[in-house]
Amino acid sequence: MMGSHNHSVEDHPLSAPPHQMENLLLHDDHGVGGDETKSFSTNYRSAMSTLSESHHPLSPPIVAAPAESDPLRSPPHLHFPDSPNPNTSSSYIDPPSYAEAVFAPYDGETNGVDPPSPPLSLSRSPSSSAEYLNITVSNPVKEQETSNSIVPGSNSYVTYLITTRTNIPEFGANSDFGVRRRFRDVVTLSDRLAEAYRGFFIPPRPDKSVVESQVMQKQEFVEQRRVALEKYLRRLAAHPVIRKSDELRVFLQVEGRLPLPATTDVASRVLDGAAKLPRQLMGESVLAPHEVVQPARGGRDLLRLFKELRQSVANDWGGSRPSVVEEDKEFLEKKERIHELEQQINGASQQAESLVKAQQDMGETMGELGLAFIKLTKFENEEAVSNTQRIRAADMKGVATAAVKASRLFRELNAQTVKHLDTLHEYLGLMLAVHSAFSDRSSALLTVQTLLSELSSLQSRAEKLEAASSKIFGADKTRVRKLEELQETIRVTEDAKNVAIREYERIKENNRSELERLDKERQADFLNMLKGFVVNQVGYAEKIANVWTKVVEDTRGYVDEST
Amino acid sequence: IWQTNFPEYQGPEKIVIRRYSDFVWLRDRLFEKNKGIFIPPLPEKSAVEKFRFSAEFIEMRRQALDIFVNRIASHHELQQSEDLRLFLQAEEETMERLRSHETGIFKKKPSDLMQIFKDVQSKVSDAVLGKEKPVEETDPEYEKMKHYIFELENHLAEAQKHAYRLVKRHRELGQSLSDFGKAVKLLGASEGDALGKAFSELGIKSEILSAKLQKEAHQLLMNFEEPLKDYVRAVQSIKATIAERANAFRRQCELAETMKLKEINLDKLMLIRSDKVAEAEQEYKEAKSEQATKTFETIVKLMNEEMGRFQEQKTLDMGIAFHEFAKGQARLANGIADAWRSLLPKLEACSSS
């Protein structure tokens, strides 16, 4: 597990590595906690002890840092002295490094912060923790496309190394492997999954970027994309059904060219469509059963599209309602609910962003204030003519130190907050998946309805033909042939209809089970998010309170004097 | 123009009402008559119309004016000033009359006007005679002190700027917590059940904390940012005294020159036994008794004392300000910790259900 959490946090005094919930299930960090005897945090500690082990034991402030840190990488400065007396824990920071410490960027965000999905999957499904599928995306490399183009070296692209560790049997005996893939392959994977798993909430893939090749090669862009790819693949790995899919397996395991049919480009579709068009225009267009399993797309399925469009208009305008409607009401209710939920999540996510910004600003300004006071302190000391100046300088230094510490704590708090509240953003992304799963359903329904109405019109035509031909003795040969053809068409259409209905039912079932899963997982995830957020706030608030309490004590003399 | 009215007590329980411009009057008078003494600073006039009537601004101003008067009253020289007594006891009409005296571009007495002309004159003659800059003291200790004061103002101004921003940040954080709380509550309503309840509790706490932050922002403004600003003003007041001292020094130099000239003249006349000897002697005696030297020496002595007192006072003032600042931050942080902590058992209950 270590490999996937190896983000290089800059090793400066107070850079506590980010919240590592995942680690805790594998290594018990409790031992590093040390002795906590601070009495005022007993309430907190007793609350803490009732929290399940899936929680980060953010132990009381004085010795919190070691518990937070990766045991392999405890920043030495962060190890607070074990003595409970805050007054003896002088200089949390080395004095000379104030400036650097405040202005050194907090690296947690930029170096592949752990996406929430691994901890989510771990804490949510303890039963399948025996089965893991851990994916890492790394090592972007620029490669040349070996094309016969006239312009040399024109088509270069980036490939990423995708390493997987798993014990899932479907992957075979191999538990550790890696392949190189380019972004185009990811698009292919996502398209194939969308086709094969209609009705499921498939995590959306990272966007294609409409940028020029120069930008594509920039370090920043490549890194952003690497992070996004990793998140995407991990989300796929977290989905109980998709993680076992052939498509994903092939993507992760098979070296060399990705053996999935690539998305057909527009040109060939147009050609295809053009070939089919004459047939469609002249004869009856027959919807082959295997075709109904996919929604109508442009190009090839032009006529089918038109038919389904006509059908949907008929539906909307209150035409004859086909029988496939029954429990739609319940579904529509759920859909409404999901829609509203999405809006609320969106609102909360926006406010979460502004909260994070406000915390960030607070930390920054506090730091600047601290620095200004440090300069003042230095100044007073240099220019001191009287003793009172030195005393004032000392007081000021106390405040300055506290402010700088508080500033750093705010920044850490914020980095953690970001990770927790990120859950909201995750779910917004998931909502997209829900939308497309719902539209899978509606398009399948539309197909069914179209087929049904087509069937009924075919059947009425057949009836008419039969009626007509039965009146005339010595059956008209052409009419008989027509009837036979018609009946053949009816049979095929009937088959297609059945397939379409089966497909629709399948998608409905997928929707249903996914909704169930969504509800359950969402409950768990959101609760975790809340807990994480609150625990984080408590921990840091206590630390900050400590920092200032010391200054209160140190300056207590002034208040008594002046009264 | 000025709107603030201000009641206060004095001695045997006398209450008078004063406007901001009355304070300005008092300060100007004290400054004129007590060169060398650091007169306590006044809060700024506010240029922005809208802001002038806000409750916060009035409160800040009131606090600053209160401190102003009390400082004067506790300064052993200034407290004896007649102007102070007038200020504290006169009826409103009297104050109005006194105030209107001061209007006018120069706001100075005739003798001062003369002095200004003289200054200009000497500057011109210096330029004509090819002298360089106006004469300045060369006392190294004094130079150090001047440098200190000027630098100090810069440092303090920066600290004060950040302190003010910090107040703003508190308000912003409070606002965003409030918005966050509302959004979370809405989300809770959508969710329902245990989770929904958890969200709504979180939302409620957020709103409570938002109020705490706003309150703390106000405290921070009054008890930390204001004292810093006051410190800056005090330093600016010292700069004004430094300017006065420079003036006095120049006049003293001029006087010394004048005296020299008169002495030479006198000797010359005595030599030729002129009738004008008596006249010249008289002039010489007059020059000798002129105040300029005394004024300057007084200023120097006073400034030294004042500087010492100033430093002591500021250590005390800042000590209190730091204490209040730290207390406020600790109080806030503890409040935040308590509020969130109280949620934990509820959240725990949610997940186990």
Interface residues (C-beta under 8 A of the other chain):
Chain A: N43 Y44 A47 M48 T50 L51 S52 R337 E340 L341 Q344 I345 G347 A348 Q350 Q351 A352 S354 L355 K357 A358 Q359 D361 M362 T365 M366 E368 L369 A372 F373 K375 L376 F379 E383 V385 S386 T388 Q389 I391 R392 D395 M396 G398 V399 A402 A406 Q523 A524 F526 L527 L530 K531 F533 V534 V535 Q537 V538 A541 E542 I544 A545 W548 T549 V551 V552 T555 R556 G557 Y558 V559 E561 S562
Chain B: K144 M145 H147 Y148 E151 L152 H155 L156 E158 A159 K161 H162 A163 R165 L166 K168 R169 H170 E172 L173 Q175 S176 L177 D179 F180 K182 A183 V184 L186 L187 A189 S190 E191 D193 A194 L195 A198 F199 L202 G308 Q311 E312 K314 T315 L316 M318 G319 I320 F322 H323 F325 A326 K327 Q329 A330 A333 N334 I336 A337 W340 R341 L343 L344 P345 L347 E348 C350 S351
